[in-house]
């Protein structure tokens, strides 16, 4: 479902199932997560919706989180047309929708190594990266993470992607709140 024409008012006024259906495009094929976020309505502004997504991502059990992560596409997947329209746009901005041969080969190798190590695709908020070199550098660094570190990083990345999609579709909230602290930082604080 595209997010064109979705309003915060429509999300707040809909029944739970319809609200979840409007929220799911913001969080990449996770009806479970969308349903949980929908139950937090009403949202005072888009920032509150983004925060609800972040909180619900943080509340997922290990198995639920792995299932959500597995719903995300790899970078430059073999069948890019199977990605959601949001993912196509986000990956297309950096030339990842149909990358050249050398980049495609490098990403295929990184995707394979990452999936073998962690059991889910590399999740990155492309909105945080100005170019492909930045993405590749982050990919390489995160391959050295522990499973726990990578789960926290993946939660952060999903929250950032969702926040970006929500604000792009619904506009900024009243407060223009900064991005919340990362799950890794929260874990370190106790």
C-alpha positions as CSV (number, residue, x, y, z in Angstrom):
1,X,0.0,0.0,0.0
2,X,1.5,3.3,-1.0
3,X,1.5,6.1,1.6
4,X,0.2,8.8,-0.8
5,X,-3.0,10.3,0.6
6,X,-2.5,8.8,4.1
7,X,-3.0,11.4,6.8
8,X,-2.5,11.2,10.5
9,X,-6.1,12.0,11.0
10,X,-7.1,9.0,8.9
11,X,-4.7,6.7,10.9
12,X,-6.2,8.0,14.2
13,X,-9.8,7.7,13.1
14,X,-9.6,4.2,11.4
15,X,-10.3,0.9,13.1
16,X,-7.3,-1.1,14.3
17,X,-7.0,-3.2,11.1
18,X,-7.4,-0.2,8.7
19,X,-4.9,1.8,10.8
20,X,-2.4,-1.0,10.8
21,X,-2.8,-1.2,7.0
22,X,-2.0,2.5,6.7
23,X,1.1,2.1,9.0
24,X,2.6,-1.0,7.5
25,X,4.2,0.7,4.5
26,X,6.3,2.8,6.9
27,X,7.8,-0.3,8.5
28,X,8.6,-2.7,5.6
29,X,6.1,-5.6,5.5
30,X,5.6,-6.2,9.2
31,X,1.9,-6.5,9.9
32,X,2.6,-7.6,13.5
33,X,4.6,-4.5,14.2
34,X,2.0,-2.3,12.4
35,X,-0.8,-3.8,14.5
36,X,1.0,-3.1,17.7
37,X,1.8,0.5,16.7
38,X,-1.9,1.0,15.6
39,X,-3.0,0.1,19.2
40,X,-1.1,3.1,20.5
41,X,-3.3,5.6,18.7
42,X,-4.2,8.4,18.7
43,X,-0.9,10.1,17.7
44,X,-0.7,13.8,18.3
45,X,1.7,14.3,15.4
46,X,4.0,12.3,13.0
47,X,6.8,12.4,15.6
48,X,4.6,10.5,18.0
49,X,3.8,7.9,15.4
50,X,7.5,7.5,14.7
51,X,8.2,7.2,18.4
52,X,5.5,4.5,18.7
53,X,7.2,2.6,15.9
54,X,10.6,2.9,17.7
55,X,9.1,1.8,21.1
56,X,7.3,-1.2,19.5
57,X,10.5,-2.3,17.7
58,X,12.3,-2.2,21.0
59,X,9.6,-4.3,22.6
60,X,9.9,-7.1,20.0
61,X,11.1,-10.5,21.3
62,X,14.3,-11.8,19.8
63,X,12.3,-14.2,17.5
64,X,9.8,-11.4,16.5
65,X,12.7,-9.1,15.7
66,X,14.4,-11.7,13.5
67,X,11.1,-12.2,11.6
68,X,10.8,-8.4,11.1
69,X,14.5,-8.2,9.9
70,X,14.0,-11.0,7.5
71,X,11.2,-9.1,5.9
72,X,13.6,-6.4,4.8
73,X,15.4,-6.6,1.4
74,X,19.1,-7.0,0.9
75,X,21.0,-4.2,-0.7
76,X,20.8,-4.6,-4.5
77,X,18.7,-7.8,-4.3
78,X,18.6,-10.1,-7.4
79,X,14.9,-9.2,-7.9
80,X,14.7,-5.5,-7.1
81,X,11.2,-5.2,-8.4
82,X,10.0,-7.3,-5.5
83,X,11.0,-4.6,-3.0
84,X,8.4,-2.2,-1.7
85,X,8.1,1.1,-3.5
86,X,9.8,2.8,-0.6
87,X,12.8,0.5,-0.7
88,X,13.0,0.9,-4.5
89,X,13.1,4.6,-4.1
90,X,15.6,4.6,-1.2
91,X,17.9,2.1,-2.9
92,X,17.5,3.8,-6.3
93,X,18.8,7.1,-4.8
94,X,22.2,5.5,-4.3
95,X,22.2,3.5,-7.6
96,X,21.4,0.2,-5.8
97,X,18.2,-0.6,-7.7
98,X,20.3,-2.0,-10.6
99,X,24.0,-1.4,-9.7
100,X,26.8,-1.9,-12.1
101,X,28.6,-5.3,-12.2
102,X,31.4,-4.5,-9.8
103,X,29.1,-3.0,-7.2
104,X,26.6,-5.8,-7.7
105,X,29.3,-8.4,-7.1
106,X,30.7,-6.6,-4.0
107,X,27.2,-6.3,-2.5
108,X,26.3,-9.9,-3.3
109,X,29.4,-11.0,-1.4
110,X,28.8,-8.7,1.6
111,X,25.1,-9.8,1.7
112,X,26.1,-13.4,1.7
113,X,28.7,-13.0,4.5
114,X,26.3,-10.9,6.6
115,X,23.4,-13.3,6.2
116,X,25.5,-16.3,7.0
117,X,26.8,-14.6,10.2
118,X,23.6,-13.0,11.5
119,X,20.7,-14.9,9.8
120,X,19.0,-11.9,8.3
121,X,19.8,-9.2,5.7
122,X,21.9,-6.1,6.4
123,X,19.5,-3.3,7.4
124,X,20.6,0.2,6.9
125,X,18.8,3.5,6.9
126,X,20.0,4.8,3.5
127,X,18.6,8.2,4.4
128,X,21.5,8.5,6.8
129,X,24.1,8.0,4.0
130,X,25.1,10.6,1.4
131,X,26.5,8.1,-1.0
132,X,27.3,4.4,-1.8
133,X,30.8,4.7,-0.3
134,X,29.3,5.6,3.1
135,X,27.0,2.6,2.9
136,X,29.8,0.2,2.0
137,X,31.9,1.5,4.8
138,X,29.1,1.0,7.3
139,X,28.4,-2.5,5.9
140,X,32.1,-3.5,6.3
141,X,32.3,-2.1,9.9
142,X,29.1,-3.8,11.0
143,X,30.3,-7.2,9.8
144,X,32.7,-7.2,12.7
145,X,29.8,-6.7,15.2
146,X,28.6,-9.2,17.7
147,X,25.1,-10.7,17.2
148,X,23.9,-8.5,20.1
149,X,25.4,-5.4,18.7
150,X,24.0,-6.1,15.3
151,X,20.5,-6.7,16.7
152,X,20.6,-3.3,18.4
153,X,22.0,-1.6,15.2
154,X,19.3,-3.2,13.1
155,X,16.6,-2.0,15.5
156,X,18.0,1.5,15.2
157,X,18.1,1.3,11.4
158,X,14.5,0.2,11.1
159,X,13.4,2.9,13.5
160,X,15.3,5.5,11.4
161,X,13.9,4.2,8.1
162,X,10.4,4.2,9.5
163,X,10.8,7.7,10.9
164,X,12.1,9.0,7.6
165,X,9.1,7.4,5.7
166,X,6.6,8.8,8.2
167,X,7.9,12.3,8.1
168,X,8.2,12.2,4.3
169,X,4.5,11.1,4.0
170,X,2.9,13.1,6.9
171,X,5.3,16.0,7.4
172,X,7.3,16.9,10.5
173,X,5.7,17.0,13.9
174,X,5.1,20.1,15.9
175,X,8.3,19.8,17.9
176,X,10.7,18.8,15.1
177,X,12.1,16.4,17.7
178,X,15.6,15.1,17.2
179,X,16.1,11.4,16.4
180,X,15.8,9.5,19.7
181,X,18.8,7.7,21.3
182,X,19.8,4.4,19.7
183,X,18.9,1.0,21.2
184,X,22.6,0.3,21.6
185,X,23.1,3.5,23.7
186,X,20.0,2.6,25.8
187,X,21.4,-0.9,26.4
188,X,24.7,0.5,27.5
189,X,22.9,2.8,30.0
190,X,21.1,-0.1,31.5
